[in-house]
Amino acid sequence: MRPARVLAVSPHLDDAAFSAGALLTGLAAAGAQVHVVTVFTATVPDPTGFALACQTDKGLAPDVDYMAVRRAEDAAAMAELGARGHHLPLPEAPHRGYGSAAELFGAVAPGDEDCPAAVGAALGVFLDGGSLDGPVDLLLGPQGLGDHVDHRHVRTAVDALAVRRGLPLARWADTPYVLRSGASEPTGSPRRAVEAELAAKVAACAAYATQLGFQFDGTEAMARALRACPETFDAPVP
């Protein structure tokens, strides 16, 4: 039976679309209410150091609200997928003591050990706040491939949420990390997407304009990569 309400928990403003966009748009087209909650979306005023470099290296001036730009991109992407986007006010790892790209994929920074609990608490507030008009029939989240600390923390929080609330859970293979040389093999089985789902996914992902050069070397390369990479989940999905 197809789920009536789906909740996808995305670490960043693009992860759910890159990793599970075909499934999400397919479920929405079949009549499900699809909600995508992105965890780390907070604006942090006056960023410095590595946090500032994360926006200037994408061509955005220091005085631009980078996360506001990204939240707007996400709204456009969700419209393409037929999903409802929601943003939690938690800061990304560069604002939590991670000072380089290498550190994002290493040990948890001192003081960041409680981040999964904070994510879980924020998700609980969201679920209890009336944004959904009924129970969740399918919970989706990341496998944590690539070892980005934000993905690891979200996986921990989503796993705990599924147990605590008795929700059926499927985890996606994190894209684009799964495409990179030396990436860990995803757990589970690929889902076959139809052309309409792939087209909607590519259109949605094109909305993340600030990320496409960095993650895929441009829009056309993104479309080729996502069409060639089947979405993989570690539990059955429709």
N, C-alpha and C positions, 0 to 999 in steps of 0.2 A: 504494500500500500504506500502510495506517495505521501510524504510528510506535508502537513498543512502549514507548519511554521518551521522555518529553518533559521538558526542563529549561527553565523560564521564569525569567529573571533580572529581578527587580523592584527598581527603585531604593529605593522606600519601601514601607511596610506598607499597601498598598492598590492600588498602581499596576497590578499584574498583573490583579487582579480587576476593577478599573474598566475596563481597556483590553482585556482578552482573556478575561474570565471565561467567556463563552459557549463559546469554543473549548476552554478548559481543561476545563470540565465535560463537554463533548461528547466529548472524547478520553478522559476518565476513564470515562465511561459506556460507551464502546466497548471498554474493556479495557486502555487504555494506563496505564502508571505515569506519573503527572503529578507532577512536583516543582517547587515554586516556591521559589526561593532569593531572599530579600530581603536586600539588601546593607547598607543603612544602618539598623541597628536597635540600636546600642549604647546602653546606659544611661550617661549622663554625670552623676556626682553633683554636686549643688549648682549647677545651671545659673544663669546670670545674664544680664542684658541681653536681647538679642533672642532668645536660646535659651530663656530662661525665659518670655518673652512668648508664644512659640509654644505653650506649654501653658496659661498662665493666660488667654489670650484665647479658649480653648476651654472655660473653666469649671473647669479643674483647678488645685487649690491648689499653691503652690510646693513643698510637701513630698511631693507625689505623684510616684512614679516613672512619668513620662509614657510612656517607651518600654516599660516592663513592661505598662502598660495596652494600648498599641498591639500588642504581641506577642500578648497574650491575644485581642484583637480578631481578629488575623490567624489565630490557630489556629481560632477559630470560623468564620471565612470559608472557610478551606481545607477544613474538614469539610463545609461546604455544597457546595463544588465537587467533592469527592471527590479532592482533591489532597493531597500531602504538603508541608507547609511547613517551611522551614529558614531560620534567621536568622544572618547573618554579623555579627560584632561590630565593625562600623565605624561611626563617628559621622556623623550628618547634618551638612549644610553649616553650620547655625547654630553648631555646635561646632567648626568648622574655619576660623573667621575671617570669616564672612559676617555682617554686623551689621545687616542690614535686609532686608525683603522685596525691595526693588529690587536689592540686591546679589546675591540668588540668581539673578537673570536677566541679570546683567552679566558683566563680565570675571572670569576665574579669579583668586581671591584669592592674594596672595603666600604662598608656602609650600604651596599646594594643587595645584601643577602635577603632582605625582607621584601624585595620588589614583587615576587610572586604573590605574597600575601596581600600586598596593596592592589595588584591586578585583580585578584580574586574578590577583594572587598568592593572594588569599583564595578566589577561585573555583577556582583550581588545587588548592589544599589540599582544598576540598570535594570536587571530582571524584575526587581520588586517595585520599580518606579512607574509601571503602567505603559511603557512604550510598546509592549507586546499585548495583543488582545486575546491571549490564550496561551496554553502551554507550548513549550518547545518540543517539537517532534524529532529534530535532528540537530545535534551540536557539531560544528566543524571547527577545526583549529589546525595549527601547524605540527608537523612531525619534528621540526627543529633541525632539519638537514642544513648543513653549512655552519652550524654552531654559533650563529649570531646570538649574543646574550639576550637580546630582546625576544627573539624567537624561543629560546630556551625557557625564559621566564614565563612567557605566555603558555607554552606547552604545559609547564608545571601547574599553572593556575587553571587552565582549561581541564586538565586531567582531574584535578581536585574538585572542580565544579561539577563535572559529570558524575563523579562518585557521590558527592554531597547531595545532589538533587536528583539522582537517578535518571540522568539523561543519556540517550544513545549517542555515542561519540564516534566520529570518523575524522582522522587526521590526514591532511593533504601533504604531498611531497612538495617541499618549499622550492618555488621557482622564483628567480633564475638560478639559485644555488645548485639545484640538481643538474643543471646544464653544464656546469663548470668541470674542467678537467680535475680528476681525482675526487669528485664528489662521492659521498656515501650513497649506496644503493637505497632507493626508497623502499619502505615496507608496504606490502599490499599489492593490489592489482590495478592496472590501468582501466579507466572508464572510456568507452567509445563515445566520442562527441559527434553530433551531426553538424552539417555545414552551417546551419543557422546559428547554432551555439558558438561555433568557432568564430564566425563573422562578428557576432555581438561581443565576444571576448576581446578580439583584436581591436574593435572600435572603442571598447571601454578602456583597454590598456593604453591606447593612443592618447587618452586624456591626461595621462601622467607625464606630461611633456618635460617636466624638470628631471625626470628619472631615466628617460629612454636612452640618451646618449651614454650615461654612466653605466646603466645596467645591460644594454643590448647593442650599443653602437648605432642607435637611431631607430626610427619608426619602422622602416622596411625590414631591418634585421630583427626587430622585435616580432613582427608579424610572422616572419619565416620561422623563427625559433619556437614561438608558442604553437603554431600550427603543427610543427614537427614533434612536439613534446606532449605525449598524452598525459592527462591529469591522472595521478595515482593516489589512491586512498587506502588506508590500512584497515578499513572495515567496509562492508557493503554500502553503496550509495545508489540511489535510483539512476 
